[in-house]
């Protein structure tokens, strides 16, 4: 084309002579780039432990950075690259549509799907729901354990949330499930701010031993409470934090900040217990939660072995997990999450007593705490005490269970069964 010596009939023909090679070269470059990317994804898959990630560049850049060569970006919603696992970090409905579209291809693969409205969502055998605020709340209570502080203060604490957003909601939900240290404890959670919808959704909170108190006024109407509080927890690092620091001198405040830059301009930084929640929530290890998830699956498999004779194999672990409904699956996850608290208490008990293993009396105490957690999980899913008409233990439609009572009101046989559950937990986890 470039060697064509005939005069061009018009400027457009002349322009086409020069741009045609460029367009051809661009097309070839694009084709080679696409082929190169597919080859890169293929070799990442062959290398093992590959994870394909879906979402906007902003959302997934941190995850892909942690994955390195193992990371595969899902760019085309019409084609799903091969990978060992998948993380879907797009908009919630987009994630579910993508999962449904490739459900057959994803069968047997572990899929981690970001979903903020987790209540009532169904999850497949290999689908794991998560969202950043939930991850941050669970990690916060592990890193800021109240166990020692609660013991020093006779198991009486007041925790205050001056405002109540999505992050504070998750802190409350997981605090109620994980901050269980003594049968007679009273850890009171005080909530300020708009909470009407939350109270309507979680309408069985009043059944729990630890009170959740929703205040009608604003935090500045209850300065005395804040001055007496054992923990004040905020996630707002704008006006609220500055006002609190000024209004309540010398008080230490727990701050869940998105970044270090968000708190640099505060003079009284020595009064802040900082927790960079976004950084924790975007850690690959915290999204995958391999230890907690494997622990939950092991617990479920051990029960299947004890009560149904299922052989304890790797294949059966996944198969039995896939049989669970969402409620039971996350009950096991809650149990596995709380087990870290239990291990901490056992270790301290060993040091105090000099014994190598919990004795029967201490096992019974641990069983009572586990029963409290089990009750709370049910209350947070709006179950109530009741005796089903079918004379069984529970009615899943009406959400009633005859064992939703204090541990002391259980029969000795039922208490011993709870103690046996602790033995099971200790036998399959560390």
N, C-alpha and C positions, 0 to 999 in steps of 0.2 A: 504493500500500500504506500509505503514511504517513497518507493522508487517510481511511482506513477508520474510520468512527465506530462500527461495530458493536462491542459489548463482546466482548472475547476470552473464549472458553470456558474457557481455563486459561492459566497463566503461560507455558507453552511456545509457545502461539500468539502471545501478546503479544511474547515474546522474538524469535520468528521474524519478526514485522512489522518489528522494528528492525534485526535483523542481516541480513536479506535484501538490503537496498540496499548494506550494507557488503561482503557477499560478492560481489555483482555488480560493485561498484566494484573490489574486489581482483582479480577475474578479468580485468576490463578492463585494469587496470594491468599485470598479468602478461602479458597478450597484447600490449599495446603495448610493454612492455619487451623481450619476445622478438622482436617485429618490429623494434624499434629496433636490437637487437643484430645481427640478420641483415642489416639495411641497413648497419650499421657495418662488418660483415665483408665485405659485398659491395663497398662503396666502397674498403675496404682492398685488396681483390683487384684492383679496377680501377686503383688507384693504382700498381700494379706493385711488384715485389720483396717481395711479401707472404710471410709465413711463419706457418703454423699450428702451434701448439704444444699437445701433449697431456701431461697429467700432473697431479699434485696442485698445489694453489695454492702450497704451499711450494716445490716443485721448480721451478716454471716462472715464478715471480714475477720473478726476476732477469732471465731471458731476455726476458719480455714488456716489462719496463722498458727494456731496451736497444733493443727493436724499435720502441717507440712506436706510431705509427699504422699501421706495417706489420704489427704483431702481431695474430694472430687466435687466440683460445683455443678449443681443441676441447673443448666441454663435454659434448656428447652423443655417446656411442659408436655411436649408430645413424645419425648424420648427419655426413658429412665436409664441412666448409666448403671452398670453392674457395680455393686458394692457389698461389703459385709453388713453394714448398718446404714441407716438413713436418719438425718435430722431435718425436720421440716420447720423452718423458722419464718415462713411468710405470714400473711394475714390468716387469722383463724380459719375462716371458711375456705380460703384457698388451700390451706393445708389439708383439710378434710376432703376437698374435691380431688386433690392430687392423690391422696391415699386411696380413695374409692376407685379412682380411675385405674390405678396400677395395683389394686388389692391382690390380684392373683400373682403378680410378679413379686410382690412383697411378702407373700406367704412364707413363713419360716424365718424371715429377717426381723431383726429388732429395729423398730421404728420409733423415734422420739419426736412427738408432735407438740408444738407449742399451742397451748389452748388456755386462754384466760378464764373462760366460763366453763370450768370443769364440772360444776354441779350438774348431775343428770346426764352427763355425756357417757356414751357407751365406748368401750375400748376393746379392740380386737385382741386376739391371743398374743400378738407380738407388738401391739401398740402401747406406748408409754406416754402419758400426757404430762406436760410440764409447763410452767411459765416462770419468768424470772423472779417475780416477787415471792412466789412460793418457795423457790430454791433459796433465796436470800433469807427468808424467815427461818427456815429449818437450819441453815448454816449458822445464823446469828445465835440461836439458842444453844447450839453445840459449842460455839466459841466463847459465848458469854454465859456459861453455865451458872445457874443460880444455886447449885447444890450447896456449896460451902457457905454462901451468904445466907441462905435460908436456914441452915443448921445453926449458924451463929445468932440468928435473930428469932430463935424459938419457933421456927417454921411459920412465921408471920411476916408477910411482905405486902407492900402496896406498890403496884406498878401503874404508872399513869401514861396515857396516850393523849397529849393535848389536842391533837387533831387525828382524824380517822379516815385515812385513804386506803387504797388497795393494799399497800405494803403493811399498814397497821392491822388491817383485817387478817392478813396471813400470819402476822406475828402473834395475834391473839389466838387464832385457831391452833397453831402449832405449839404455842406456849402452853395451852390447856392440855395438849396431848403429851408433851415432853417434860414439863416442869412438875413432875410428880415424885416427891421425895419422902413423904411421910403420910401415913393414913389420917393424921389429925391436922395436917397443914391447912393454913388459910392464906393463900396467895390471892390477893384481891386485884383485879384488873379494872382500872377506872378509865372510862372512855368519854372523851369530849368530842364534839363535832357531829356532823350529820351521820346518823347510824340507823335511821328508820328502816331502810331496805334490808340492812344486815340483820337487824332484830327480827324482821318478818321472815327471812329465809332460815335463820338458825333460831327457831323458837323454843328449843328445849334447853337453852343454856342454864336456866334457873335450876335444873336438876343436878347440877354439878356442885361438888363440895367447895371448890374455889369460886367465890362470887365474881360475876362480871357486872359492873355497875355503870350504867349509861347515864351520864349527867345531862340534864336539860340545858344548863347554861354553858357559858364559855369557860375556858381554863382560867381566865383572869378573874372570874367570879369565885374561884376556889383556891386562892393563893396559899391558904393554910394547908390544904391537902398537898399541894405541890411541895411545900417546904418540908412536910413530914414524909414525903414519898421516898421509898427506897430506890426506885428506878423511874426516871422520866425518859421516855423514848420518843424521838422525833425523826421524821425523814425529810421534813421541810428545812432546807438550809438557806432560806431567804429571810423574810420578815420574822417568822415565828421564832427561830433560834435566837436571833438578836434580841427580841423582846423577852424571851425567857431568861437569857443570860443577864439582862439588865434588871428584870423584875425579881429574880431569885438569886441574890448574891451568894457566892461560895458553893452553890449546888452543882454537883457533877451531872452531866446530861449525856445519855446515849444517843449518838447521832448516826443514822444510816444515810450516809452521803453518797451521791452518785460518783463523785470524783474528789480528788484532793483539792483541786482548784476551787471547788464549791465552798470550802471552809477556810481558805487561806486568809481571808480578810477579817477574820474574827480575832479580836484582841485576846479574849480569854480562852485560847485553844487548850490550855492546860486543864480546863474544866470539862473538856469534851472527851468521851470515850468513843473513838471513831471506828466505824465499820463501813468499809466501802462496798456497798451491797451489789452494785452493778458489776464490779470486778469479780466478786465471788459468784454471782449468778451466771456469768459468761464463761466460767472455767469449764472446760470440757469434762473434767472428772466429776464436777457437781451436776452437770446435765445428765450424764450417763448413769451416775449413781450405781456403778457396777457392784460395789460391796453391799450396799443396802438392798438392791434388787436381788442379788444372788442369795443374800441372807433370807429374804422374804420367800424366795422360791424353795430354798432348802427347808424352811419351817413348814411350808405347805406340803412338800414331798414327805417329810417325816410323819406328818399327821396322816397322809394318804397311806403310808406304809403301816402305821400302827393300827389304823381303823379299817383299812380296805385291803391290806396285804400287798400293796403296790411295791414292786422292787425299786430300791433306791439307785437309779441309774441317771446319767446325764440326760438321756433321751426322755425318760419318764418325768424328770424335773420340769422340762419345758412342756411336755404334753399335759401334765397335771395343772400346770400354771395356766395353760390355755383354756382349760375347762372352767375356770373361775369367772364369775360375773364381776362387774366393776367394783361393787361394794365389798365383796370378799377379798378381791385382789388388793385393794387399798387398805383393808383392815390388816392384812399381812405386812404391808409396807409400813403402816403405822407401828405395828408391833416390832418390826425390825429396826425402825428408827429409834424407838424408845429403848431398845436393847442396849444401845450405847450408854444411856444413862444408868441402866441396871449394872452394866459392867463396871462403871465408875464407882457405884455404891458398893459393889462386891469387893472391889480392890481395897477401898478404904476399910471395910469390915474386916478383911483379912489382916490388914496392918494393925488394926486395933486389937483383934482377938488372937493373932498369931496362928490362926487355923488356915489350912490350905484350901478347904472347900466349905461352902455354906452348910451349916447344920440344919436340922429339920425346922427348928424354931425360926431361923432366918429365912429359910425357903418359904415358910408360911407368910412371913412379912412381905417378901418379894411377890408372892402370889396375890396378896391383898392389893399391892400397888398395881400389878398387872391387871387385876380385876377393875380397879378404878379407871385405868387407861382404856380398857375394853368398854366399860360403861360410857366413857366420854366419847369414844369414837362413835358409838351408837347414837348418843344424844346429838352429836354434831351432824349426824345424818337423819335427825328428827325421828328416832325411835323412842318408844315409851315402854314403861312397864305394863305388862298385861298377860293374862293367861289365855292362850288361843283356844277356840272352841274345839279344834281338832285334837286337843289334849297333847299337842306337841310342845316343844320348847318355844317355838317362835312362829309368827305369821308374817311372812315377808311382804305381803300386800298391804296389810294394816300397819306394818312396822311396829309390832309389839313383841316383847320377849319377857318370859317369866323370870329370867335371871338378872334383869336390870334393877337390882337391889343392892344395898350395901353388903360388903363381904361378910359381915357378922351375921347377916340374915340368911346366908346360904346354909344348906345342910353341911354337915361335916364331910359327907361324901363329895359334895360339889367343891368344897374348899380344897380337899385333897386332890381333886381333879385339876384345880388351878395350880396347885403346887407341882403336880406332875407336868403340867404345861411348861413351868419354869425349867424343870429338869430337861425337857425336850429342847427348849430354846438354848440351854447351855450346852447340850450335847451336839448341836448342829452348828453352833456359831462360836466366835471368839471375839 
